[in-house]
Amino acid sequence: MKKKKTKKTCPPELREKLTDLEETASQKGIFVHYDLLEAAGLKLKGGICKIKGEYHLFIDKRKSPQDKIDILHDYLQNPLPEDIPEFSE
């Protein structure tokens, strides 16, 4: 019999800090996406890109809350890069 995977709960203080950073990113015009970053069995790194003039930050949803906080903090602490290739449909 298989054991059910239990979802780890995020401590309230980390959840609050993550929410604050997500709001700050939104105010700076950065859209934050948490997705399963995997293709053909390879784990992708994630990062920031520009789509139709808007910044989008992709973070693997499997990362720990602390890792997500660290990634967001790093991108918010530094100026947005201007030399990011822009994607359009």
C-alpha positions as CSV (number, residue, x, y, z in Angstrom):
1,M,0.0,0.0,0.0
2,K,1.4,3.4,-1.0
3,K,1.8,6.1,1.6
4,K,0.0,9.4,0.8
5,K,2.4,12.3,0.3
6,T,1.7,14.9,2.9
7,K,2.1,18.4,1.8
8,K,4.5,20.3,4.0
9,T,3.0,23.4,5.6
10,C,4.8,26.7,5.4
11,P,5.4,28.4,8.8
12,P,3.2,31.6,9.1
13,E,6.3,33.9,9.3
14,L,7.8,32.5,6.1
15,R,4.4,32.7,4.3
16,E,4.0,36.3,5.4
17,K,7.5,37.2,4.2
18,L,6.9,35.5,0.9
19,T,3.6,37.3,0.4
20,D,5.2,40.6,1.2
21,L,8.0,40.0,-1.4
22,E,5.4,38.9,-4.0
23,E,3.5,42.2,-3.4
24,T,6.7,44.2,-3.7
25,A,7.5,42.4,-7.0
26,S,4.0,43.2,-8.3
27,Q,4.4,46.9,-7.4
28,K,7.7,46.8,-9.4
29,G,5.8,45.4,-12.4
30,I,7.2,41.8,-12.0
31,F,4.8,39.0,-12.5
32,V,5.8,36.0,-10.3
33,H,4.9,32.5,-11.5
34,Y,5.3,29.2,-9.6
35,D,5.4,26.3,-12.0
36,L,6.8,22.9,-12.4
37,L,9.9,23.8,-14.3
38,E,10.7,20.5,-16.0
39,A,11.0,19.5,-19.6
40,A,11.8,16.1,-21.0
41,G,12.8,14.9,-17.5
42,L,15.3,17.8,-17.0
43,K,14.8,20.3,-14.2
44,L,15.0,23.8,-15.4
45,K,16.6,26.6,-13.5
46,G,13.9,29.4,-13.8
47,G,14.6,33.1,-13.8
48,I,13.4,36.3,-15.2
49,C,12.4,37.2,-18.8
50,K,10.5,39.9,-20.6
51,I,7.3,39.0,-22.5
52,K,5.6,41.8,-24.5
53,G,7.4,44.4,-22.4
54,E,6.5,42.9,-19.0
55,Y,8.9,41.2,-16.6
56,H,8.0,37.6,-15.6
57,L,9.9,35.7,-12.9
58,F,9.6,31.9,-13.0
59,I,10.3,29.9,-9.9
60,D,10.0,26.1,-9.6
61,K,7.0,25.4,-7.3
62,R,9.0,22.5,-5.7
63,K,11.4,24.9,-4.1
64,S,11.2,25.4,-0.3
65,P,9.6,28.6,1.0
66,Q,13.0,29.8,2.1
67,D,14.4,29.3,-1.4
68,K,11.5,31.1,-2.9
69,I,12.1,34.0,-0.5
70,D,15.8,34.1,-1.3
71,I,15.2,34.1,-5.1
72,L,12.6,36.9,-4.9
73,H,14.8,38.9,-2.5
74,D,17.8,38.6,-4.9
75,Y,15.7,39.9,-7.9
76,L,14.1,42.7,-5.9
77,Q,17.3,43.9,-4.4
78,N,19.1,44.4,-7.7
79,P,17.9,46.6,-10.6
80,L,16.1,44.8,-13.4
81,P,18.4,43.9,-16.3
82,E,17.8,45.8,-19.4
83,D,19.5,43.4,-21.8
84,I,17.0,40.5,-21.3
85,P,15.8,39.2,-24.7
86,E,12.2,40.0,-25.2
87,F,9.6,37.4,-26.3
88,S,6.5,38.2,-28.1
89,E,3.8,36.0,-29.7
